[in-house]
């Protein structure tokens, strides 16, 4: 007779427990705001799966994604700061977050996720001051179309120096750093890894072989995937995701590369702070980290345990310590000269690509003709031609000197999408001097190389 009440009591307790759990879960889901606004440079292939998974986990919250290039995203947050409607900034380039941090436009946040180490490669995963958080690793290198190279009998490139060789002339594509935060990091990585003068000389030699400088970073993997050109300078996940989704491509990290975290941060005065924090925790959760392995995403997780579920050929920076070991990336230096590096690249490469290609091609032809022969005069001319191409109108010390030219760190600085875009007078004056310097040097280099070629018999 006593067992029935006990059984009934157990059912009652169990029912109450289940009800409490349901209420707790319901409260957890409803504790977030009904909206989350993310400013990001990432394509829909990446943002889409995360948006879908987060909204499924928190059905009361709708994620709104504002897709903007990194520099445009930074500008947007700066310009809307007084009436901010954005919750998160989500992008690869740490120097972009440093700009927002310096402007006081980010909010400190300490993630609760466990199992994430302090560094990826030699670089801290999270901002030491707590303003932005790393969720994935980013490396920079070279992707290529395997069928394209085989058909044209072009060797597979492994290092940046390979892309300087005549065999790659008119077979390489890259975007401009002024249009892509990840491309800026690639350019800055070589400048830091090789030094200012040698680094710029390397970029010019490589650019002399470019078929095009694309208008957006996504244009590079698209060009390689389609075979518009055979080789592209890209961030790693472009190569990995293209390969994983069936394109005949591959990717390599050159020795001179870096490994830095891709980041997310809560914007100051975020209108939906609970949802913003929940999204960061979701990114860092086991579920979120494993989502990075999706074939269309293929980014390097920051939780080492996630790699147990990665494909066998997927790089693991926590085991392979060589990735990014050559360059200890200085994000403060990169931030300090961010605009001037972008403008210099556009003036000396993007907008003078045809002149540069002509000069580099002439040098290559003369050098090839000289191979195996002795002609000191021709050799001297070729050396002079190389020096003219390599020369920069700005020294390394000038690039970080606020007094020269201060316009590149001022509020009136304007990024040019095309050479003919009107910019403030001081900026125009400086860039016109750079352009005149560059145009003359490339013309003189081509002439000297042509003269050298004519001397070789």
VOPAGU-2260 file (C-alpha; in pm, 1 decimal, decimal comma):
REM VOPAGU-2260
SITE   aa  ch    i         X         Y         Z
SITE  UNK   A    0       0,0       0,0       0,0
SITE  UNK   A    1     295,3     233,4      67,2
SITE  UNK   A    2     459,1     179,0    -274,6
SITE  UNK   A    3     190,5     357,6    -477,1
SITE  UNK   A    4     235,5     697,5    -313,5
SITE  UNK   A    5     613,9     658,6    -346,8
SITE  UNK   A    6     582,4     579,4    -718,3
SITE  UNK   A    7     343,5     870,7    -761,8
SITE  UNK   A    8     578,6    1097,3    -573,8
SITE  UNK   A    9     869,5     991,2    -799,3
SITE  UNK   A   10     663,4    1071,6   -1105,7
SITE  UNK   A   11     573,9    1406,0    -959,8
SITE  UNK   A   12     938,9    1486,8    -881,0
SITE  UNK   A   13    1053,4    1370,4   -1223,6
SITE  UNK   A   14     782,9    1576,9   -1389,9
SITE  UNK   A   15     876,5    1882,3   -1189,9
SITE  UNK   A   16    1244,8    1833,0   -1274,6
SITE  UNK   A   17    1168,3    1808,7   -1645,1
SITE  UNK   A   18     949,3    2118,1   -1623,6
SITE  UNK   A   19    1227,0    2311,1   -1449,8
SITE  UNK   A   20    1478,0    2202,0   -1717,1
SITE  UNK   A   21    1239,8    2303,9   -1994,3
SITE  UNK   A   22    1181,8    2639,4   -1827,2
SITE  UNK   A   23    1556,6    2686,7   -1778,3
SITE  UNK   A   24    1629,7    2605,1   -2140,4
SITE  UNK   A   25    1344,9    2827,9   -2251,4
SITE  UNK   A   26    1476,8    3109,2   -2034,2
SITE  UNK   A   27    1827,3    3059,2   -2172,5
SITE  UNK   A   28    1697,2    3080,0   -2528,6
SITE  UNK   A   29    1479,0    3380,0   -2453,8
SITE  UNK   A   30    1742,6    3559,6   -2243,9
SITE  UNK   A   31    1903,6    3683,9   -2563,3
SITE  UNK   A   32    1775,8    3981,9   -2755,9
SITE  UNK   A   33    1565,8    3917,3   -3065,4
SITE  UNK   A   34    1834,2    4047,7   -3303,6
SITE  UNK   A   35    2209,5    4038,0   -3366,4
SITE  UNK   A   36    2385,0    4263,0   -3619,9
SITE  UNK   A   37    2724,8    4151,2   -3750,2
SITE  UNK   A   38    2956,8    4360,3   -3968,6
SITE  UNK   A   39    3184,7    4121,0   -4154,8
SITE  UNK   A   40    3417,6    4087,6   -4450,9
SITE  UNK   A   41    3344,5    3716,5   -4479,2
SITE  UNK   A   42    3152,2    3569,0   -4773,1
SITE  UNK   A   43    2812,8    3402,8   -4736,8
SITE  UNK   A   44    2978,5    3060,7   -4769,6
SITE  UNK   A   45    3122,4    3121,7   -4422,6
SITE  UNK   A   46    2861,2    3340,9   -4256,5
SITE  UNK   A   47    2561,9    3138,5   -4382,9
SITE  UNK   A   48    2633,2    2813,4   -4193,2
SITE  UNK   A   49    2709,9    3001,7   -3870,6
SITE  UNK   A   50    2397,1    3215,6   -3900,2
SITE  UNK   A   51    2183,5    2907,1   -3957,2
SITE  UNK   A   52    2336,4    2709,7   -3669,1
SITE  UNK   A   53    2319,6    3001,9   -3423,1
SITE  UNK   A   54    1956,7    3081,5   -3507,3
SITE  UNK   A   55    1870,7    2712,9   -3460,9
SITE  UNK   A   56    2033,1    2716,0   -3118,6
SITE  UNK   A   57    1868,9    3046,1   -3022,5
SITE  UNK   A   58    1539,6    3046,9   -3216,0
SITE  UNK   A   59    1431,5    3380,9   -3073,7
SITE  UNK   A   60    1730,4    3567,1   -3220,9
SITE  UNK   A   61    1761,2    3670,0   -3585,2
SITE  UNK   A   62    2112,2    3732,8   -3718,3
SITE  UNK   A   63    2154,9    4022,8   -3961,9
SITE  UNK   A   64    2480,3    4013,3   -4160,2
SITE  UNK   A   65    2623,3    4333,7   -4311,2
SITE  UNK   A   66    2882,6    4216,4   -4562,8
SITE  UNK   A   67    3156,0    4478,6   -4616,9
SITE  UNK   A   68    3522,8    4475,1   -4706,9
SITE  UNK   A   69    3742,8    4499,8   -4397,0
SITE  UNK   A   70    3838,9    4864,7   -4448,5
SITE  UNK   A   71    3477,8    4955,3   -4533,0
SITE  UNK   A   72    3359,9    4773,9   -4220,9
SITE  UNK   A   73    3601,6    4970,8   -4005,0
SITE  UNK   A   74    3488,9    5294,8   -4168,1
SITE  UNK   A   75    3122,4    5202,7   -4119,0
SITE  UNK   A   76    3168,5    5141,9   -3746,8
SITE  UNK   A   77    3364,0    5466,6   -3713,2
SITE  UNK   A   78    3101,8    5670,2   -3898,3
SITE  UNK   A   79    2802,8    5521,9   -3710,4
SITE  UNK   A   80    2961,7    5531,9   -3365,3
SITE  UNK   A   81    2733,9    5808,3   -3236,5
SITE  UNK   A   82    2421,4    5605,2   -3307,0
SITE  UNK   A   83    2568,6    5258,0   -3323,4
SITE  UNK   A   84    2342,9    4976,3   -3446,1
SITE  UNK   A   85    2613,4    4708,6   -3489,2
SITE  UNK   A   86    2693,4    4437,4   -3235,3
SITE  UNK   A   87    2996,2    4254,6   -3373,0
SITE  UNK   A   88    3291,3    4312,9   -3605,2
SITE  UNK   A   89    3398,8    3981,8   -3761,8
SITE  UNK   A   90    3704,4    3974,3   -3989,8
SITE  UNK   A   91    4052,2    3829,4   -4043,1
SITE  UNK   A   92    4285,1    4127,6   -4017,9
SITE  UNK   A   93    4403,5    4197,5   -3660,0
SITE  UNK   A   94    4530,8    4542,8   -3756,7
SITE  UNK   A   95    4173,6    4644,8   -3846,7
SITE  UNK   A   96    4069,7    4558,8   -3491,1
SITE  UNK   A   97    4367,2    4754,9   -3360,5
SITE  UNK   A   98    4234,6    5061,9   -3542,9
SITE  UNK   A   99    3889,6    5023,8   -3383,4
SITE  UNK   A  100    4046,7    4953,1   -3046,2
SITE  UNK   A  101    4259,9    5268,3   -3068,2
SITE  UNK   A  102    3945,3    5466,2   -3152,9
SITE  UNK   A  103    3772,8    5334,4   -2840,7
SITE  UNK   A  104    3505,4    5160,8   -3048,3
SITE  UNK   A  105    3533,3    4808,5   -2904,8
SITE  UNK   A  106    3415,9    4657,8   -2575,1
SITE  UNK   A  107    3629,6    4426,9   -2362,6
SITE  UNK   A  108    3510,5    4068,6   -2345,9
SITE  UNK   A  109    3661,8    3758,9   -2181,8
SITE  UNK   A  110    3544,4    3436,0   -2346,3
SITE  UNK   A  111    3431,8    3148,8   -2125,0
SITE  UNK   A  112    3519,0    2869,6   -2369,8
SITE  UNK   A  113    3773,3    2611,8   -2248,7
SITE  UNK   A  114    4052,9    2426,9   -2424,7
SITE  UNK   A  115    4188,5    2716,1   -2632,3
SITE  UNK   A  116    4562,7    2785,4   -2591,5
SITE  UNK   A  117    4727,5    3123,2   -2558,0
SITE  UNK   A  118    4895,5    3127,7   -2900,0
SITE  UNK   A  119    4852,6    2998,4   -3252,6
SITE  UNK   A  120    5198,8    2974,2   -3401,5
SITE  UNK   A  121    5389,4    3253,5   -3230,2
SITE  UNK   A  122    5092,2    3491,0   -3220,8
SITE  UNK   A  123    4847,5    3547,6   -2931,0
SITE  UNK   A  124    4501,9    3412,4   -3016,5
SITE  UNK   A  125    4326,3    3688,3   -2822,2
SITE  UNK   A  126    4407,8    4056,7   -2788,5
SITE  UNK   A  127    4615,3    4083,6   -2466,5
SITE  UNK   A  128    4399,5    4382,1   -2366,5
SITE  UNK   A  129    4079,9    4183,3   -2416,8
SITE  UNK   A  130    3916,8    4385,5   -2695,2
SITE  UNK   A  131    3904,7    4120,7   -2969,7
SITE  UNK   A  132    3902,3    3741,9   -2973,0
SITE  UNK   A  133    4054,6    3493,1   -3216,6
SITE  UNK   A  134    3825,1    3216,8   -3342,7
SITE  UNK   A  135    4034,3    3071,0   -3628,9
SITE  UNK   A  136    4385,3    3083,1   -3767,7
SITE  UNK   A  137    4479,8    3254,5   -4092,8
SITE  UNK   A  138    4789,5    3190,3   -4301,5
SITE  UNK   A  139    4890,9    3340,3   -4635,4
SITE  UNK   A  140    5034,7    3175,7   -4941,5
SITE  UNK   A  141    4996,6    3047,6   -5295,5
SITE  UNK   A  142    4717,9    2846,8   -5460,3
SITE  UNK   A  143    4731,1    2702,6   -5809,4
SITE  UNK   A  144    4516,6    2520,9   -6061,9
SITE  UNK   A  145    4673,5    2176,5   -6107,5
SITE  UNK   A  146    4525,8    2120,0   -6455,0
SITE  UNK   A  147    4631,3    2465,7   -6575,2
SITE  UNK   A  148    4993,7    2418,9   -6467,9
SITE  UNK   A  149    5009,9    2069,7   -6613,4
SITE  UNK   A  150    4862,8    2178,7   -6946,6
SITE  UNK   A  151    5104,0    2470,4   -6978,3
SITE  UNK   A  152    5399,0    2274,8   -6833,8
SITE  UNK   A  153    5450,1    2526,3   -6553,4
SITE  UNK   A  154    5616,4    2400,4   -6232,8
SITE  UNK   A  155    5430,7    2405,5   -5902,0
SITE  UNK   A  156    5535,9    2712,9   -5698,2
SITE  UNK   A  157    5646,2    2661,8   -5338,7
SITE  UNK   A  158    5803,4    2995,5   -5239,4
SITE  UNK   A  159    5747,5    3363,8   -5317,0
SITE  UNK   A  160    6073,8    3363,1   -5515,6
SITE  UNK   A  161    5924,0    3106,9   -5753,9
SITE  UNK   A  162    5664,3    3362,5   -5865,6
SITE  UNK   A  163    5945,4    3591,8   -5984,0
SITE  UNK   A  164    6057,0    3342,9   -6249,9
SITE  UNK   A  165    5987,8    3410,5   -6620,6
SITE  UNK   A  166    5784,3    3089,5   -6653,1
SITE  UNK   A  167    5504,7    3249,2   -6444,6
SITE  UNK   A  168    5478,1    3563,1   -6659,1
SITE  UNK   A  169    5110,3    3646,9   -6720,9
SITE  UNK   A  170    4991,4    3346,5   -6515,6
SITE  UNK   A  171    4947,3    3501,9   -6167,7
SITE  UNK   A  172    4659,6    3691,6   -6004,0
SITE  UNK   A  173    4630,4    3889,5   -5682,0
SITE  UNK   A  174    4399,7    4148,8   -5528,7
SITE  UNK   A  175    4516,5    4489,6   -5405,8
SITE  UNK   A  176    4575,9    4536,9   -5030,8
SITE  UNK   A  177    4368,9    4856,2   -5041,2
SITE  UNK   A  178    4067,2    4642,7   -5134,4
SITE  UNK   A  179    4126,0    4346,7   -4905,8
SITE  UNK   A  180    4234,4    4325,1   -4542,8
SITE  UNK   A  181    4371,4    3974,0   -4591,3
SITE  UNK   A  182    4574,1    4082,2   -4894,7
SITE  UNK   A  183    4713,3    4369,7   -4689,6
SITE  UNK   A  184    4831,6    4115,9   -4432,6
SITE  UNK   A  185    4995,9    3912,1   -4708,6
SITE  UNK   A  186    5181,8    4218,5   -4839,8
SITE  UNK   A  187    5280,3    4328,0   -4489,6
SITE  UNK   A  188    5398,2    3976,7   -4402,2
SITE  UNK   A  189    5654,1    3978,4   -4685,5
SITE  UNK   A  190    5761,4    4333,6   -4596,9
SITE  UNK   A  191    5819,0    4228,0   -4237,2
SITE  UNK   A  192    5970,3    3890,8   -4325,1
SITE  UNK   A  193    6216,7    4018,9   -4586,8
SITE  UNK   A  194    6255,1    4380,4   -4477,9
SITE  UNK   A  195    6113,6    4696,2   -4638,3
SITE  UNK   A  196    6348,0    4729,9   -4938,3
SITE  UNK   A  197    6384,0    4361,4   -5023,2
SITE  UNK   A  198    6015,8    4299,6   -4955,4
SITE  UNK   A  199    5900,7    4569,1   -5197,7
SITE  UNK   A  200    6151,5    4444,3   -5455,8
SITE  UNK   A  201    5998,0    4097,3   -5418,5
SITE  UNK   A  202    5643,3    4224,6   -5463,5
SITE  UNK   A  203    5742,5    4417,5   -5776,1
SITE  UNK   A  204    5920,6    4119,8   -5929,5
SITE  UNK   A  205    5619,4    3900,3   -5860,3
SITE  UNK   A  206    5377,4    4167,4   -5982,9
SITE  UNK   A  207    5572,2    4190,9   -6307,0
SITE  UNK   A  208    5432,4    3843,2   -6375,5
SITE  UNK   A  209    5072,9    3928,9   -6280,5
SITE  UNK   A  210    4801,3    3878,1   -6536,0
SITE  UNK   A  211    4572,3    4097,7   -6326,3
SITE  UNK   A  212    4511,8    4269,9   -5994,9
SITE  UNK   A  213    4153,2    4176,9   -5912,0
SITE  UNK   A  214    3897,8    4423,4   -5776,2
SITE  UNK   A  215    3817,3    4202,8   -5478,0
SITE  UNK   A  216    3995,0    3926,8   -5287,1
SITE  UNK   A  217    3735,1    3664,8   -5389,9
SITE  UNK   A  218    3829,3    3731,5   -5752,3
SITE  UNK   A  219    4163,2    3554,8   -5701,7
SITE  UNK   A  220    4037,6    3207,1   -5603,0
SITE  UNK   A  221    3759,0    3242,0   -5858,7
SITE  UNK   A  222    4020,8    3314,6   -6127,3
SITE  UNK   A  223    4232,7    3015,2   -6025,5
SITE  UNK   A  224    3930,0    2785,1   -5993,8
SITE  UNK   A  225    3808,3    2877,5   -6342,1
SITE  UNK   A  226    4152,4    2872,5   -6500,9
SITE  UNK   A  227    4152,6    3242,1   -6595,5
SITE  UNK   A  228    4503,6    3232,9   -6453,0
SITE  UNK   A  229    4702,4    2948,2   -6302,4
SITE  UNK   A  230    4835,1    3086,1   -5974,9
SITE  UNK   A  231    4691,1    3314,2   -5705,9
SITE  UNK   A  232    4822,8    3487,6   -5394,7
SITE  UNK   A  233    4557,4    3416,4   -5129,5
SITE  UNK   A  234    4466,3    3359,0   -4766,3
SITE  UNK   A  235    4478,4    2986,8   -4689,5
SITE  UNK   A  236    4108,8    2911,1   -4658,3
SITE  UNK   A  237    4046,0    3017,9   -5018,7
SITE  UNK   A  238    4274,0    2735,6   -5131,3
SITE  UNK   A  239    4149,8    2479,6   -4879,0
SITE  UNK   A  240    3779,2    2540,1   -4941,9
SITE  UNK   A  241    3819,5    2538,3   -5320,9
SITE  UNK   A  242    4004,1    2207,4   -5304,2
SITE  UNK   A  243    3751,5    2057,7   -5059,1
SITE  UNK   A  244    3459,2    2150,2   -5284,1
SITE  UNK   A  245    3606,1    1975,1   -5586,6
SITE  UNK   A  246    3811,1    2230,0   -5780,1
SITE  UNK   A  247    4144,5    2103,2   -5922,5
SITE  UNK   A  248    4354,0    2329,4   -5701,0
SITE  UNK   A  249    4610,1    2313,2   -5424,2
SITE  UNK   A  250    4772,8    2550,3   -5174,6
SITE  UNK   A  251    5110,2    2595,9   -5006,3
SITE  UNK   A  252    5248,0    2812,0   -4724,9
SITE  UNK   A  253    5576,9    2970,9   -4837,1
SITE  UNK   A  254    5855,5    2979,3   -4577,8
SITE  UNK   A  255    5812,0    3355,1   -4535,4
SITE  UNK   A  256    5456,6    3364,8   -4410,4
SITE  UNK   A  257    5277,7    3428,7   -4086,4
SITE  UNK   A  258    4996,0    3271,4   -3891,2
SITE  UNK   A  259    4760,8    3513,3   -3718,4
SITE  UNK   A  260    4412,5    3475,5   -3572,8
SITE  UNK   A  261    4095,8    3572,7   -3753,7
SITE  UNK   A  262    3896,8    3777,1   -3504,3
SITE  UNK   A  263    3565,1    3889,3   -3365,9
SITE  UNK   A  264    3486,4    4176,7   -3129,1
SITE  UNK   A  265    3189,6    4337,5   -2959,8
SITE  UNK   A  266    3133,4    4692,4   -3082,7
SITE  UNK   A  267    3106,4    4965,8   -2819,9
SITE  UNK   A  268    2745,9    5035,3   -2715,2
SITE  UNK   A  269    2626,3    4720,7   -2892,4
SITE  UNK   A  270    2243,6    4723,8   -2890,3
SITE  UNK   A  271    2227,7    4344,4   -2837,5
SITE  UNK   A  272    2517,3    4261,5   -2599,7
SITE  UNK   A  273    2384,1    3926,5   -2473,1
SITE  UNK   A  274    2335,6    3797,0   -2826,7
SITE  UNK   A  275    2683,0    3925,9   -2921,0
SITE  UNK   A  276    2844,6    3740,8   -2630,0
SITE  UNK   A  277    2648,2    3425,2   -2710,5
SITE  UNK   A  278    2765,0    3434,2   -3072,8
SITE  UNK   A  279    3129,3    3460,1   -2964,0
SITE  UNK   A  280    3085,3    3165,7   -2727,0
SITE  UNK   A  281    2917,9    2970,2   -3006,8
SITE  UNK   A  282    3213,3    3037,2   -3239,9
SITE  UNK   A  283    3450,4    2904,6   -2973,2
SITE  UNK   A  284    3236,3    2606,3   -2873,2
SITE  UNK   A  285    3306,6    2253,9   -2997,6
SITE  UNK   A  286    3008,8    2287,6   -3231,8
SITE  UNK   A  287    3130,7    2620,0   -3370,7
SITE  UNK   A  288    3491,9    2509,2   -3408,0
SITE  UNK   A  289    3390,8    2192,2   -3592,9
SITE  UNK   A  290    3179,3    2402,1   -3828,3
SITE  UNK   A  291    3506,0    2564,0   -3945,2
SITE  UNK   A  292    3594,9    2228,1   -4102,4
SITE  UNK   A  293    3294,8    2247,1   -4337,2
SITE  UNK   A  294    3428,0    2198,7   -4694,8
SITE  UNK   A  295    3297,5    2542,2   -4797,8
SITE  UNK   A  296    3473,1    2711,4   -4502,1
SITE  UNK   A  297    3793,6    2517,9   -4421,2
SITE  UNK   A  298    3948,5    2750,8   -4163,9
SITE  UNK   A  299    4205,3    2656,4   -3900,0
SITE  UNK   A  300    4027,5    2610,4   -3562,3
SITE  UNK   A  301    4185,6    2761,3   -3249,8
SITE  UNK   A  302    4080,6    2464,4   -3036,2
SITE  UNK   A  303    4346,0    2193,0   -3093,6
SITE  UNK   A  304    4098,1    1913,7   -3009,0
SITE  UNK   A  305    3895,7    2000,0   -3320,7
SITE  UNK   A  306    4170,1    1871,0   -3552,7
SITE  UNK   A  307    4084,1    1512,2   -3455,7
SITE  UNK   A  308    3786,2    1548,9   -3690,4
SITE  UNK   A  309    3978,9    1726,3   -3969,1
SITE  UNK   A  310    4070,0    1556,3   -4300,0
SITE  UNK   A  311    4403,7    1376,9   -4300,6
SITE  UNK   A  312    4577,0    1632,2   -4523,1
SITE  UNK   A  313    4443,9    1934,7   -4332,4
SITE  UNK   A  314    4724,2    2144,4   -4173,5
SITE  UNK   A  315    4743,4    2149,9   -3793,8
SITE  UNK   A  316    4943,9    2451,2   -3670,3
SITE  UNK   A  317    4945,4    2310,5   -3316,9
SITE  UNK   A  318    5145,8    2010,1   -3441,7
SITE  UNK   A  319    5328,6    2158,8   -3741,5
SITE  UNK   A  320    5521,6    2440,7   -3576,7
SITE  UNK   A  321    5684,7    2543,3   -3906,9
SITE  UNK   A  322    5371,1    2721,3   -4031,8
SITE  UNK   A  323    5422,7    3092,1   -3975,0
SITE  UNK   A  324    5741,4    3040,1   -3773,3
SITE  UNK   A  325    5955,1    3257,1   -4002,9
SITE  UNK   A  326    5772,7    3584,4   -3935,9
SITE  UNK   A  327    5677,7    3721,7   -3595,3
SITE  UNK   A  328    5406,8    3954,6   -3718,4
SITE  UNK   A  329    5407,6    4302,9   -3564,7
SITE  UNK   A  330    5044,9    4416,6   -3568,5
SITE  UNK   A  331    5127,8    4762,1   -3428,3
SITE  UNK   A  332    5378,9    4827,4   -3707,7
SITE  UNK   A  333    5124,7    4706,1   -3962,0
SITE  UNK   A  334    4856,7    4936,2   -3819,4
SITE  UNK   A  335    5096,2    5234,3   -3810,2
SITE  UNK   A  336    5178,2    5215,9   -4180,8
SITE  UNK   A  337    4852,8    5056,8   -4299,5
SITE  UNK   A  338    4733,0    5333,9   -4534,4
SITE  UNK   A  339    5073,0    5423,6   -4671,6
SITE  UNK   A  340    5151,0    5060,1   -4762,2
SITE  UNK   A  341    4816,0    5028,3   -4938,7
SITE  UNK   A  342    4863,2    5353,1   -5129,9
SITE  UNK   A  343    5219,7    5266,0   -5225,2
SITE  UNK   A  344    5109,4    4927,3   -5359,7
SITE  UNK   A  345    4841,1    5090,8   -5572,2
SITE  UNK   A  346    5073,2    5359,6   -5709,4
SITE  UNK   A  347    5374,4    5138,9   -5784,0
SITE  UNK   A  348    5192,6    4815,1   -5877,2
SITE  UNK   A  349    4814,2    4829,3   -5926,5
SITE  UNK   A  350    4798,5    5142,5   -6142,2
SITE  UNK   A  351    5138,4    5087,9   -6311,1
SITE  UNK   A  352    5104,6    4713,7   -6364,8
SITE  UNK   A  353    5148,4    4731,9   -6743,2
SITE  UNK   A  354    5459,2    4951,6   -6715,8
SITE  UNK   A  355    5598,2    4722,9   -6446,4
SITE  UNK   A  356    5524,7    4410,1   -6650,0
SITE  UNK   A  357    5702,6    4560,8   -6951,3
SITE  UNK   A  358    6012,3    4642,7   -6745,4
SITE  UNK   A  359    6021,1    4304,2   -6571,9
SITE  UNK   A  360    5967,4    4119,8   -6900,2
SITE  UNK   A  361    6254,6    4312,1   -7060,8
SITE  UNK   A  362    6483,5    4224,4   -6768,7
SITE  UNK   A  363    6381,1    3857,8   -6788,0
SITE  UNK   A  364    6455,9    3844,9   -7161,3
SITE  UNK   A  365    6795,4    4007,3   -7118,0
SITE  UNK   A  366    6882,8    3780,6   -6824,9
SITE  UNK   A  367    6780,9    3470,4   -7020,1
SITE  UNK   A  368    6990,8    3577,7   -7318,7
SITE  UNK   A  369    7288,8    3640,8   -7090,0
SITE  UNK   A  370    7268,4    3297,0   -6929,5
SITE  UNK   A  371    7590,8    3104,5   -6983,8
SITE  UNK   A  372    7762,5    3402,0   -7149,3
SITE  UNK   A  373    8010,2    3661,9   -7033,1
SITE  UNK   A  374    7921,5    4025,4   -7104,4
SITE  UNK   A  375    8009,2    4254,8   -6812,7
SITE  UNK   A  376    7854,5    4562,8   -6975,9
SITE  UNK   A  377    7520,9    4389,5   -7037,8
SITE  UNK   A  378    7531,5    4241,1   -6690,3
SITE  UNK   A  379    7583,8    4586,1   -6539,8
SITE  UNK   A  380    7288,4    4727,3   -6734,3
SITE  UNK   A  381    7062,9    4444,8   -6616,6
SITE  UNK   A  382    7171,2    4510,6   -6258,4
SITE  UNK   A  383    7090,5    4880,0   -6299,8
SITE  UNK   A  384    6751,6    4792,6   -6448,1
SITE  UNK   A  385    6669,3    4567,9   -6151,8
SITE  UNK   A  386    6767,1    4843,0   -5908,6
SITE  UNK   A  387    6541,2    5093,1   -6087,1
SITE  UNK   A  388    6242,9    4855,4   -6062,6
SITE  UNK   A  389    6313,1    4780,6   -5696,1
SITE  UNK   A  390    6356,7    5143,6   -5586,9
SITE  UNK   A  391    6081,3    5288,3   -5367,8
SITE  UNK   A  392    5983,3    5655,2   -5335,8
SITE  UNK   A  393    5944,7    5614,0   -4957,0
SITE  UNK   A  394    6192,6    5468,5   -4707,8
SITE  UNK   A  395    6096,6    5243,1   -4418,9
SITE  UNK   A  396    6158,7    5516,7   -4161,8
SITE  UNK   A  397    5948,3    5764,9   -4360,6
SITE  UNK   A  398    5660,8    5516,6   -4379,3
SITE  UNK   A  399    5614,4    5525,9   -4001,6
SITE  UNK   A  400    5701,7    5891,6   -3948,4
SITE  UNK   A  401    5380,6    6079,0   -3865,4
SITE  UNK   A  402    5528,3    6391,5   -4023,1
SITE  UNK   A  403    5579,3    6224,7   -4361,8
SITE  UNK   A  404    5330,9    6222,0   -4502,2
SITE  UNK   A  405    5087,2    6289,6   -4218,5
SITE  UNK   A  406    4797,3    6284,7   -4461,8
SITE  UNK   A  407    4808,0    5903,2   -4466,7
SITE  UNK   A  408    4716,7    5886,4   -4099,0
SITE  UNK   A  409    4477,3    6179,5   -4099,0
SITE  UNK   A  410    4099,5    6184,7   -4118,5
SITE  UNK   A  411    4105,5    6333,1   -4469,7
SITE  UNK   A  412    4294,1    6039,9   -4622,3
SITE  UNK   A  413    4093,9    5880,6   -4902,6
SITE  UNK   A  414    4138,9    5530,3   -5039,4
SITE  UNK   A  415    4134,2    5520,6   -5418,2
SITE  UNK   A  416    3938,6    5242,0   -5585,3
SITE  UNK   A  417    4069,9    5359,6   -5921,2
SITE  UNK   A  418    4366,8    5570,2   -6027,6
SITE  UNK   A  419    4147,3    5860,7   -6139,6
SITE  UNK   A  420    3952,7    5901,4   -5813,6
SITE  UNK   A  421    3982,1    6254,8   -5676,7
SITE  UNK   A  422    4161,8    6273,6   -5342,5
SITE  UNK   A  423    4254,3    6562,3   -5106,3
SITE  UNK   A  424    4521,7    6800,4   -5247,6
SITE  UNK   A  425    4805,5    6697,2   -5014,3
SITE  UNK   A  426    4743,6    6327,5   -5076,2
SITE  UNK   A  427    4723,7    6386,6   -5451,2
SITE  UNK   A  428    5048,8    6583,2   -5443,8
SITE  UNK   A  429    5237,0    6305,4   -5263,1
SITE  UNK   A  430    5095,2    6025,0   -5476,3
SITE  UNK   A  431    5167,7    6217,3   -5798,2
SITE  UNK   A  432    5533,2    6244,3   -5693,8
SITE  UNK   A  433    5541,7    5872,0   -5625,1
SITE  UNK   A  434    5382,9    5802,7   -5961,5
SITE  UNK   A  435    5626,8    6023,5   -6151,8
SITE  UNK   A  436    5916,9    5851,2   -5974,6
SITE  UNK   A  437    5774,1    5508,2   -6054,0
SITE  UNK   A  438    5686,6    5578,6   -6417,4
SITE  UNK   A  439    6034,8    5711,6   -6493,9
SITE  UNK   A  440    6208,5    5423,6   -6317,9
SITE  UNK   A  441    6010,0    5156,9   -6500,6
SITE  UNK   A  442    6066,6    5325,1   -6837,3
SITE  UNK   A  443    6440,5    5362,8   -6769,9
SITE  UNK   A  444    6461,1    5002,1   -6649,5
SITE  UNK   A  445    6292,6    4871,9   -6964,6
SITE  UNK   A  446    6528,2    5080,2   -7180,3
SITE  UNK   A  447    6840,9    4956,3   -7001,6
SITE  UNK   A  448    6725,1    4595,7   -7022,0
SITE  UNK   A  449    6651,2    4635,9   -7394,1
SITE  UNK   A  450    6996,5    4787,5   -7446,8
SITE  UNK   A  451    7153,7    4498,6   -7259,3
SITE  UNK   A  452    6965,8    4249,3   -7474,5
SITE  UNK   A  453    7095,2    4420,5   -7787,7
SITE  UNK   A  454    7455,0    4385,5   -7660,0
SITE  UNK   A  455    7430,3    4012,9   -7601,1
SITE  UNK   A  456    7536,0    3793,1   -7889,3
